[in-house]
Amino acid sequence: MRQAIIPLILAALTGCTTTTAPEESWAKANSVMAAEISQRVQDIQFQHRGELVDNLMWLAQQGEQAIPFLIEGLHHDAPKVRSNCAWVLGQIKDRRVIPELQKVANDPNPIVRLEAARTLVTLGDLRYAPALIEALDSDKAEVRYNCHQALKDATGRDFGYDHLAESAEERQRAVLRWREWWGELYQDRWFAQSYAQAHGITDGGKAAPQVPAVPMGETAPQPQQQAQPIPMPIDGQTPESGAGQNQPSPQQPPQQQQQQPVTPVEPMPVRPMPQPGTSGSERGDGGR
């Protein structure tokens, strides 16, 4: 009887343990570190410039143990705290925070919404990419750069967008290519068509080919660089290679090539190998 009761008790205890455990189990900081992290999250609203950056980087370096305090900061009364907590979560790169960031993706403050969308896209949730694509037309170069960098890191594309382009038309065409990419990915054609109509782009929404980004974020190489079979060194001199250096130039007239004298080379006479035991006189060479 006792042997039958013990397994039931163990099963009941195990069931209680699994049902009462939290959905996400974060690494817990000790009391001293917890107080420090909590205070630093609260201090965000009073900090500026270098002091603020140093504090945010410190919070990011704490990793998983800072996540519960940053999630709490997403619901702080000050929008500055909410947006910066979203940024720090993006630096930690723990995808378990995606549901918490989705809760503030519709924050009433536009900066908080944009920062939450940027972190979500960085963590792999591309459903919030339209918010970043729309911000590529921001009046602030810093906002354009940050949003484009997040899009490029998440997708591996840049579509020729330059956040410092002097021509507004050039930048708008690149934004249109980003919108076309989104429309093809999520079957949202109006996202690109409405933009083309608003900015008077009448070439069917295909302003330029969609070019994937290459390492270092550069766009596709120039045609003249692609035509070079041998890459030129930095100093501009031709590489020391014997291949193709003695060939005549294709632009040289044919008569100039024929005027160059060609000296015939006489073949060396081949003498028979002497037989063993024969002398020079018998070979007929005078013993030479």
N, C-alpha and C positions, 0 to 999 in steps of 0.2 A: 504493500500500500504506500509506504513511504517512498519507495523507488519510483512509483508512478506519479507521485505529487511533485517531486523535485524537478523533472523536466517541464512540467506545466508552469512552475514558478519561474524557471529560467526563461521560458518562452515569453511569459508575460512581461518580465523585466526587459528583455530584448526588444519587444514590441514597443514598450513605452519609450525606450531610448531612441529608436528610429523615428517615432512620430513626433517627439518633442524637440528633436534637433533642429536648429535654424536652417533655413533654406541655403544660405551661404555661410560658410564657416571661414571667417577671416582670422589671420594671425593676430593675436591680441597683444597689445603693448602693456608693459608693466605700469604701475600707477604713476611713476615719475614721468615716463615718456608719454603716457596718455594725457597727462595734464599739460605737458609742453606742446604736443600736437594740437590739442584743443585750443590753447591760448593763441597759437600761431594762426589757426584758421580764423579766429575772431579778430586778430590784428590786421587781417588783409584789408579791411575797409578803411583803415587809417594810414596805410602805407602807399608810397609812390616811388616810381622810377627804380633806382638800384636797390633800395631797401625792399621793395615789393618783389623784385625779381629774385633776390637772394632768399627771401622767405619762401617763395613758391618752389624754387629749386631744392631747398632743404626739405620741404614737404614731399616732393617727388622722390627724393633719395630715401625716405623712410619706407617706401614701398607698401606692401600689403597692410602693415599695421596702421597706416594712415588712412586707408580707404573708408572705414566706418565714419570717421570724422569728416572726410571730404563729402561723403554722401549726405551727411547731415547738413553740411555747408551748402549743398545744392538747393536747400529750402530756406536759406537765411533771408532775413528781411532786406538786406542790402544787395542790390543786383551785382555790385562789384565782387562780393564774396561768392555769389552763385556762379558767375562767369569764370572766375579764376579757379574755383574748385573743379569746374568742368575741365579746364585746361590742364590742371595737375593730374586729374584722372587719365587724361590722354597721354601724359608723359609716363605714367606708371604702366599703361598698356595691359591692363587686366580686363579681358573681355567679359568677365562676370558682372561688370558694372553697367553693361549696355541697357538692361531693363531700367535701372535707376536714371540713366541719362535720357532715356525715352520719355520718362515722366516730365522732364523739364524742357523737352524739345519744343513745346508750345508755350514757353514762358512769356508773360506779357512784355518783358523787356527784350528789344531786338538784339542787343549784344549778347544776352544770355542764350537766346535761341541760336544765334550764329555760332557761339562757342560750343554749345552742346552738339550742334550738327557737325561741326568740324571734328570734334572728338569721336562722334559716332562713325563718321566716314573713315577716320583714321583707324578705328578698331574693326572696320570691315562691314559696317551697315550702310550700304550705298543708297538706301532708300531716302536718305537725307541729303544726297548730293545736290538736288535742285536748289536748296537754300544757299549752298556755296557757289553754284553756277550763277545765281542771281546776284550774288555779292561781287562777282567779277566786274561789274559795272559801278562799283562803289567809287565815291569821290576821293576816298583815302587810299593812297598807294599801298600802305601797310596792310589794310584789309584785303585788297586785291591779291597781294602777294601771299598772305597766310592762307586764304581760301584756295588759291590755285596750287599752292604747295601741297595742301592736304589732298586735293583731287589728283594731283600728279603722283603722289606717293601711293595712293590707294588703287589707282587704275593703270599706272605705267604709261599714261598719255599726257600730251600737253597741247596738241592741236595748234601749235604755233603761237600760243598766247604769250604776250609780253605785258606784264603789269605796268611797265614804264613806257610803253609805246606812245609816241607823241601824237600819232594819228588816231583819233577816236574811231574812225571808220575801220581801220585795221584791227583794233581791239574788238570792235563789235562783230566783225566777221569771225574772229577766233571764238568769241562767246557763242556765236550761232553754231559753230561746229561742235562745241561742247553740248549745246542744246539738242542738236541732231543726234549726237551719240546717245544722250539720255533717251530721246524719243524712240530710237531703234532698240534700245535695251529694254525699255519698259512699255513700249507701244504707246507712247504719249506724243503723237505728232504735233499736237497743238502747242506744245511747249516751245518748239522751234518756229512753227509757222507764225504764231502771234508775235514773236520777237522780230522775225524778218519783216512783217508788215509794219510794225511800230517804227522800225529804223529804215524803212525804205529799201531793203535788200531784195531786189527783184529778179535775181538769177536762179530762182528755184530752190534757194536754201543751200546750194552747194558752192560756196564761195571758194573752197580750196579742198584738196584731198585731205582726208583725216590721217595724220601722220603720227604713229606711236612715238613716244619719247625714247631717246637713246640714253646711255649712261651720262651722268653729269647734267641731265635735264636739257641737253641741247636738242635742237630740231634736226631734221634730216640734213645731211651734208650737201654742199653746193654742187651743182652739176660739174663744174670744172675740177673739183676735187675728186669726184667719182671717176672722171676720165683719166686721171693720172694712174698709170700702172704701177709706178714706183713712188712711194711717198717721199716728198722732199724733206730734207733735214731742216732743222730750225735755222741754221745759218744761210740757207738758200743754195748751198752747193750740191752738185750732183753726187749721189752716193758712189763710193769706190766699188764698182761692180763691173766685171768684164763682160757681162751679158748685154749685148746690143750696143756697146760703145763704139765699135769699129764699123758699124753699118752706116752706109751713106744716108744722108737726110732725104726724106721723101720729097722735099721741096727743091732739091738740087736738080738742074736740067740734065737730061740724059747725055747730051754731048759732053758735059763736063766730066761725067763719070767715065766716058769712053776715052778721053784724052789722057787719062792716067796710064803710063806705060806699065806693062806687065812683064816682068823678067822671067823667062822660062827656067825651070830648074831641071838640070840634067840628072838622069838617074845614075846612081853609083853602080860601077861594073860589079858583077857578081862573079867571083872566082870559085872554081871547084875546090872542095875541101881535099887536102892531100891525104893520100892513102897511108896507112901506117907502114913505116920502114922505108919510105922513099926519100931521096935526097933532093936538094934544090935543083941540081942539074937535070935529074930525071923529071922534075915537074916543069922544066922549061922556063923557069923564072930567074935563072942566073944565080940562084942562091939568095935572092933578096928576100 
